[in-house]
Amino acid sequence: MSKVICYSDIHHGTLIGKLGSNDVDLRVEDALDVERQVTQYCLDHGIDTVLFCGDRFRSRNPSVWLFNMVEEVWFDRADKGIETFALVGNHDQYRIVGHGSNYSVLWNKKVVSDRVHVIEQPSTITIKDKAFGFVPFGYSLCCADWKVDLIVFHDELQGFKDDRGYIGRSGFSTKELRQTCKFFLSGHIHAFADVHGQGLIVGAPYQMDMLDVGIRKGFLVFDTETFEHEFVETRVPKIVRIDVLDDTDVVKEQEVAGNYVYCRTSRNKMDAVKDKLKRFEARAFRVDEIVDKGMFVEAFARKVYEARSGNEMIHEYIDSRDVPNKLSLREKGCEIWQEVAG
């Protein structure tokens, strides 16, 4: 079979900043569950190869107990006959200079498997009869003279804007990648993207922070022959952000049950909102008070933007004016509106 599983940037040990430190155990279990879902998908569909595109942990110096828990699920996957090729990302580089990655420093040598390959240096490896070039973080210029079928790297993509609004300023350019390979798979950026049919930004497999609200997360089933992919959404709790501004806003059970919830509301509504979140069994939540007019305006603007009416209003206004360059004005207006609305 020519298909492999690709995932990246799982960042074991990450927290949702808005919820504080009380969500650590829950988030550890979420990430481990993603690992198990990857393994189970492989078993259910006869896939025997996994490509991990970097950043296994949030911390460059993860705690031993967390490392051992992650190690256990990875080697359980190996014991089931599934081979993993793991690229070193920037968060995998050990905090002490000269000590390599946290894989090599913390790895339990007693259970090292020949089905788990950690790639700490630029390497070319044949997988599924295809020449893969693996480029760990920090080596973006090393492969200029390579001629491979696919490159797997962990870095930014110059000039590419992702779904979270970030524009890559360093790393690889699509021009140099075209000269080196037929297709690429990239870690580091957390939002999945198809880059003009030239490659894929794999993205993170679950929502990690408030910037991920509303963005689908998962892993890829990638065909090494055709370069086609299927996006498989992971089944883990989501991050939900809601603003209860007046009596027309309601907390919906189907939206918050089992999920992480960050809510803003007025002081007189806070107790009622908290009671409702408890009753609907939100996985964890935080409710903040809207304390000034500016916060209310920002929250209202966010609601209008999410309803997509903000862009429509901008288009209608510009279309009604006798001004040149209407297309550019529309784009700039919508960009400013999105910035203001969050």
Phi and psi in degrees as a GROMACS rama.xvg file:
@    title "Ramachandran Plot"
@    xaxis  label "Phi"
@    yaxis  label "Psi"
@TYPE xy
-90.5944  2.13636  SER-2
-92.1476  144.249  LYS-3
-132.236  162.999  VAL-4
-98.4127  135.138  ILE-5
-120.618  130.517  CYS-6
-148.758  169.174  TYR-7
-159.286  164.855  SER-8
49.2692  51.391  ASP-9
-80.108  -23.6344  ILE-10
48.8263  58.1726  HIS-11
-54.2029  134.212  HIS-12
94.8856  6.1942  GLY-13
-77.7553  155.633  THR-14
-124.602  162.529  LEU-15
-95.1578  107.821  ILE-16
-53.743  -39.131  GLY-17
-66.1164  -21.585  LYS-18
-95.5163  -5.80032  LEU-19
81.542  -162.251  GLY-20
-89.7587  -4.14685  SER-21
-78.0544  -1.88676  ASN-22
-101.16  10.7907  ASP-23
-63.1031  -47.8041  VAL-24
-66.3312  -37.6447  ASP-25
-64.0651  -42.7974  LEU-26
-69.8572  -35.4956  ARG-27
-59.731  -43.9128  VAL-28
-67.3956  -36.4897  GLU-29
-57.6379  -49.0758  ASP-30
-66.6701  -40.6949  ALA-31
-63.5341  -36.0021  LEU-32
-64.8954  -36.4384  ASP-33
-60.3428  -44.9782  VAL-34
-57.5236  -44.1626  GLU-35
-66.1752  -36.3881  ARG-36
-64.7834  -38.9582  GLN-37
-60.6614  -47.1876  VAL-38
-60.5601  -47.1903  THR-39
-64.652  -37.4466  GLN-40
-62.8602  -42.5317  TYR-41
-57.8513  -46.5261  CYS-42
-65.9003  -40.5088  LEU-43
-69.6618  -25.9908  ASP-44
-117.613  11.7653  HIS-45
67.0531  32.1094  GLY-46
-99.4001  131.289  ILE-47
-115.928  9.74656  ASP-48
-137.824  134.78  THR-49
-123.772  133.479  VAL-50
-109.025  120.12  LEU-51
-107.57  123.472  PHE-52
-96.21  21.9778  CYS-53
109.482  158.076  GLY-54
68.9672  72.2151  ASP-55
-78.2204  -32.2937  ARG-56
-122.442  157.357  PHE-57
-73.5341  -44.3231  ARG-58
-91.3285  143.066  SER-59
-72.6341  -13.64  ARG-60
-130.414  69.2406  ASN-61
-65.9578  153.1  PRO-62
-63.8654  151.599  SER-63
-63.0311  -39.0228  VAL-64
-64.4029  -38.4427  TRP-65
-69.7872  -43.1279  LEU-66
-57.3606  -44.2757  PHE-67
-65.8008  -35.5681  ASN-68
-66.6214  -41.7913  MET-69
-69.4305  -41.2086  VAL-70
-56.7343  -39.7299  GLU-71
-62.1588  -43.8151  GLU-72
-72.7671  -31.1265  VAL-73
-68.6585  -42.181  TRP-74
-78.1215  -23.9823  PHE-75
-63.2452  -39.8652  ASP-76
-61.9753  -43.7627  ARG-77
-63.2635  -40.5693  ALA-78
-62.8049  -23.0924  ASP-79
-88.5402  7.94037  LYS-80
90.5043  14.3378  GLY-81
-103.618  128.162  ILE-82
-94.0526  135.229  GLU-83
-119.357  130.68  THR-84
-109.941  113.913  PHE-85
-112.863  118.438  ALA-86
-86.6793  143.552  LEU-87
-84.0765  123.209  VAL-88
-100.038  -176.875  GLY-89
-65.2791  -32.2606  ASN-90
-79.6645  -9.0995  HIS-91
-91.8352  -8.33921  ASP-92
-78.8373  123.651  GLN-93
-62.5611  147.722  TYR-94
-66.6127  -21.5192  ARG-95
-96.1859  118.173  ILE-96
-57.7462  134.186  VAL-97
92.8318  -1.78641  GLY-98
-103.961  14.8604  HIS-99
69.8791  -144.71  GLY-100
-96.6812  166.387  SER-101
-70.441  -12.93  ASN-102
-63.3529  -53.1985  TYR-103
-71.9133  -27.3926  SER-104
-78.5295  -41.5729  VAL-105
-104.117  -6.48358  LEU-106
-57.9917  134.724  TRP-107
-78.5732  101.066  ASN-108
-63.4365  -19.4718  LYS-109
-71.6517  -23.0801  LYS-110
-122.489  20.628  VAL-111
-59.3742  134.196  VAL-112
-112.113  145.838  SER-113
-76.5239  1.33988  ASP-114
-102.271  4.13645  ARG-115
-120.16  117.086  VAL-116
-117.413  114.914  HIS-117
-95.9242  125.082  VAL-118
-107.15  100.754  ILE-119
-98.8882  -15.1534  GLU-120
-128.385  153.697  GLN-121
-52.6316  129.337  PRO-122
-146.843  149.222  SER-123
-110.55  131.284  THR-124
-137.855  137.239  ILE-125
-88.5931  121.634  THR-126
-132.218  127.259  ILE-127
54.9932  39.2938  LYS-128
63.9778  20.9  ASP-129
-120.383  144.072  LYS-130
-84.9542  112.849  ALA-131
-101.423  136.843  PHE-132
-108.558  122.21  GLY-133
-105.437  127.672  PHE-134
-125.286  103.18  VAL-135
-63.9064  166.248  PRO-136
-58.9927  137.527  PHE-137
95.0675  -0.425703  GLY-138
-121.025  35.212  TYR-139
-64.1436  -23.1053  SER-140
-97.5159  2.60999  LEU-141
-75.8424  -19.6442  CYS-142
-106.026  22.4292  CYS-143
-59.3726  -30.9659  ALA-144
-100.604  8.50486  ASP-145
-75.0673  151.219  TRP-146
-134.156  96.3638  LYS-147
-128.93  169.025  VAL-148
-75.9097  -44.8204  ASP-149
-137.277  144.919  LEU-150
-115.576  133.739  ILE-151
-113.321  119.857  VAL-152
-137.065  164.444  PHE-153
-126.345  95.2163  HIS-154
-173.74  177.868  ASP-155
-76.2601  165.606  GLU-156
-117.854  114.967  LEU-157
-57.6953  127.794  GLN-158
78.9848  -2.70506  GLY-159
-89.6496  130.81  PHE-160
-101.891  123.177  LYS-161
-90.3501  179.888  ASP-162
-66.868  -17.0804  ASP-163
-91.5459  1.18288  ARG-164
92.0015  0.696815  GLY-165
-82.5168  135.928  TYR-166
-109.661  123.81  ILE-167
-66.4088  134.563  GLY-168
-118.632  -6.7441  ARG-169
-142.071  -165.365  SER-170
80.7759  -142.704  GLY-171
-87.2558  155.243  PHE-172
-110.204  150.233  SER-173
-63.656  -27.7184  THR-174
-64.0881  -49.1411  LYS-175
-69.2933  -30.3561  GLU-176
-67.6321  -39.5298  LEU-177
-60.6926  -33.173  ARG-178
-77.6007  -15.0156  GLN-179
-109.376  -32.0961  THR-180
-146.825  169.284  CYS-181
-87.4769  -25.3713  LYS-182
-160.198  155.088  PHE-183
-134.981  156.401  PHE-184
-127.655  128.397  LEU-185
-123.543  136.402  SER-186
-101  -172.845  GLY-187
95.5063  -49.6247  HIS-188
-84.4968  134.764  ILE-189
-87.699  -10.8014  HIS-190
-102.488  126.781  ALA-191
-61.2624  143.241  PHE-192
-156.905  143.97  ALA-193
-95.681  116.203  ASP-194
-92.3671  81.6541  VAL-195
53.004  31.6588  HIS-196
74.809  1.53961  GLY-197
-91.2961  -22.3846  GLN-198
-177.882  -179.351  GLY-199
-130.247  132.314  LEU-200
-87.0467  113.846  ILE-201
-66.9169  -40.5006  VAL-202
80.6468  167.768  GLY-203
-80.5662  149.638  ALA-204
-88.6089  0.562738  PRO-205
-157.435  161.212  TYR-206
-70.3799  131.471  GLN-207
-111.126  -30.9721  MET-208
-150.195  -176.562  ASP-209
-64.3687  -24.213  MET-210
-68.8488  -17.4561  LEU-211
-89.8038  -2.6956  ASP-212
-55.9971  127.966  VAL-213
84.2949  -3.22368  GLY-214
-99.8379  126.885  ILE-215
-67.6289  140.422  ARG-216
-128.422  149.145  LYS-217
177.751  -158.912  GLY-218
-126.048  171.179  PHE-219
-113.164  140.104  LEU-220
-99.3856  112.523  VAL-221
-114.117  131.145  PHE-222
-94.3513  114.858  ASP-223
-72.3344  -14.5123  THR-224
-86.0322  -48.419  GLU-225
-99.1968  -13.398  THR-226
64.8067  17.5467  PHE-227
-82.6918  157.729  GLU-228
-140.006  157.119  HIS-229
-124.527  130.517  GLU-230
-90.1151  124.221  PHE-231
-112.421  112.777  VAL-232
-73.4828  133.609  GLU-233
-79.5431  152.55  THR-234
-103.557  83.5396  ARG-235
-136.605  158.855  VAL-236
-56.3338  142.984  PRO-237
-100.239  166.955  LYS-238
-99.1241  125.951  ILE-239
-119.579  133.531  VAL-240
-118.693  124.969  ARG-241
-133.857  148.229  ILE-242
-121.672  118.862  ASP-243
-99.4164  98.0486  VAL-244
-98.5048  -32.5182  LEU-245
-152.28  -172.246  ASP-246
-70.2599  -11.3464  ASP-247
-81.886  -15.9746  THR-248
-89.2276  129.837  ASP-249
-127.875  149.002  VAL-250
-87.3852  116.593  VAL-251
-95.4903  130.238  LYS-252
-58.6821  -43.5759  GLU-253
-67.1817  -18.7478  GLN-254
-86.7673  -33.2798  GLU-255
-107.885  -20.7368  VAL-256
-59.8587  123.877  ALA-257
77.5679  1.65999  GLY-258
-110.843  167.788  ASN-259
-87.84  128.97  TYR-260
-125.359  128.858  VAL-261
-115.619  121.982  TYR-262
-127.628  143.625  CYS-263
-121.799  138.57  ARG-264
-157.89  175.644  THR-265
-77.5426  161.998  SER-266
-58.3287  -41.0965  ARG-267
-72.2207  -9.70746  ASN-268
-105.882  -6.785  LYS-269
-61.6997  -46.6008  MET-270
-62.8652  -42.1487  ASP-271
-64.4854  -40.3446  ALA-272
-65.1369  -44.2796  VAL-273
-61.209  -42.9136  LYS-274
-60.7118  -40.7892  ASP-275
-67.899  -39.9166  LYS-276
-65.1519  -37.0636  LEU-277
-66.0649  -44.7522  LYS-278
-65.5299  -35.2762  ARG-279
-84.8873  1.64982  PHE-280
60.052  51.9597  GLU-281
-61.5656  143.356  ALA-282
-64.3131  -41.1649  ARG-283
-160.292  153.217  ALA-284
-154.287  161.806  PHE-285
-141.601  135.48  ARG-286
-120.994  120.648  VAL-287
-109.765  151.696  ASP-288
-85.7583  136.82  GLU-289
-79.4816  110.738  ILE-290
-99.4765  -13.8939  VAL-291
-148.032  171.454  ASP-292
-63.149  -36.3571  LYS-293
-61.6044  -42.4248  GLY-294
-63.7342  -38.2452  MET-295
-65.2232  -45.1124  PHE-296
-61.4317  -42.9523  VAL-297
-63.0149  -42.7486  GLU-298
-65.1947  -40.8095  ALA-299
-66.2165  -41.6174  PHE-300
-60.6218  -37.5189  ALA-301
-62.4031  -41.5761  ARG-302
-63.9991  -42.7276  LYS-303
-63.2335  -42.9252  VAL-304
-63.7567  -43.3988  TYR-305
-63.667  -27.1134  GLU-306
-80.6099  -3.17224  ALA-307
67.5944  8.67855  ARG-308
-77.7876  -23.0878  SER-309
-61.3654  -49.4535  GLY-310
-60.9744  -39.488  ASN-311
-63.1572  -41.7667  GLU-312
-63.5429  -40.3436  MET-313
-63.6135  -45.0172  ILE-314
-60.4266  -45.1428  HIS-315
-63.1097  -40.8919  GLU-316
-65.1657  -47.5332  TYR-317
-66.4009  -39.2327  ILE-318
-63.2623  -26.8163  ASP-319
-83.4954  -7.53196  SER-320
-102.611  149.656  ARG-321
-90.0973  80.5948  ASP-322
-133.99  150.58  VAL-323
-79.2092  170.068  PRO-324
53.9729  47.9038  ASN-325
-62.6154  -36.5621  LYS-326
-62.9719  -45.4176  LEU-327
-64.4769  -39.8426  SER-328
-64.7588  -39.6681  LEU-329
-60.2159  -48.4987  ARG-330
-61.1644  -43.4074  GLU-331
-67.716  -40.9991  LYS-332
-61.2026  -44.5786  GLY-333
-67.0195  -35.8725  CYS-334
-63.9732  -43.4831  GLU-335
-66.0148  -41.3835  ILE-336
-61.8114  -43.291  TRP-337
-62.648  -38.605  GLN-338
-64.1704  -42.7403  GLU-339
-68.8776  -40.2905  VAL-340
-81.3659  -6.72778  ALA-341
